[in-house]
Amino acid sequence: MRVLLIGGTGLISTAITRLLLEQGKHDVILYNRNKTELRLPAPVKTIAGDRTNFPQFEEQMAAAGNFDCVIDMCCYLPAEAASAIRALRGRVGQYIFTSTVDVYSKPAAHYPITEAAARNPSPTFAYAYEKAKCEALILAAHSNDFPITIIRPAYTYGESRGILHSFRGRTTYIDRIRKGKPIVVHGDGQSLWGSCYIDDVARAFVHAVGNPITHGRAYHVTGEEWLTWNQHHQQVAEALGAPPPTLIHIPSTLLAKAAPDLAAWSEFNFQYNNIFDNSAAHRDLDFRYTIPWKEGVRRTVAWLDAHDGVEDSANEAEYDRLIAAWQQASEDMVQALAE
């Protein structure tokens, strides 16, 4: 099959490309700006361009000919989705749109969240809000001359990406864990979170390629080892052979106000339970959760260590100031109420 990946150099797309090449039956082409080094075992065809330059992108797609499948890994805005529809309608056997589980309304009405749940994220959560608008355009365009499949990963991790925490992917977190420094946790650390290693997510994408059962449907491909955030951090420490972490719990809304550049996602996303029903992906995509969290952490951090990718936490004084301010405010509150 002739398969195009729009992107192809990122976390999930690199794993997808690797698996497609390993199958040895696909003509794989990547479309990207050709500015990121490929982490692949063999050369691959590329088309250099910027998909946000819509006239250029659409001209390049027309010149490239027809594709059996296009996997769009980097469509974030409705204008980009509309351009993809214009560029590919009538010339693609299947368009796979990489969405996100963040498109759902939060908090969910019930758990586990199914693909039929309400998709109405807050406009303040711009990433999710724009992705939901992209989905609406793509679902409306689904037709015989533009068959679509939507895949909604949750947090996906692996080589080249840091371990998630309340301040997202800062790798100083790994250094703090190793050194036994306190770790900030949004809320009381009891909301549930699931992470999924890139290899498991990539296999689901590859099983969607050329699979007509998936046309017009959406699928979750998410972690199935649901942990509280407290357990999440404790198991990271165990995976790294570090002492049990000291967890500093700060209310999510306050944390986001005190450190908006660092902790906005704690308020928009992390404070809510993220529990998803993967049964459709099990049935149609042969999705399986095979890499336990602690094993995935070991693999990820080993890659970061090998590539000098763990930053020194001594360079983030604002983290320690935040903890000190919270602890002082807590002591002041206790004293005030005791008087």
Buried (B, 14 or more C-beta within 10 A) or exposed (E): BBBBBBBBBBBBBBBBBBBBBEEEEBEBBBBBEEEEEBBBEEEBEBBEBBBBEBEEBBEBBEEBEEBBBBBBBBBBBBBBBBBBBBBBEEBBBBBBBBBBBBBBBBEBEEBBBBBEBEBEBEEEBBBBBBBBBBBBBBBEBBEEEBBBBBBBBBBBBBBBBBBBBBBBEBBBBBBBBBEEBBBBBBBBBEBBBBBBBBBBBBBBBBBBBBBEEBBEBBBBBBBBBBBBBBBBBBBBBBBBEBEEBEBBBBBBBBBBEBBEEBBBBBBBBBBBBBBBBBBBBBEBBEBEBEBBBBEBBBBBBEBBEEEEBBBEBEEBEEBBEBBEEBEEEEEEEEEEEEE
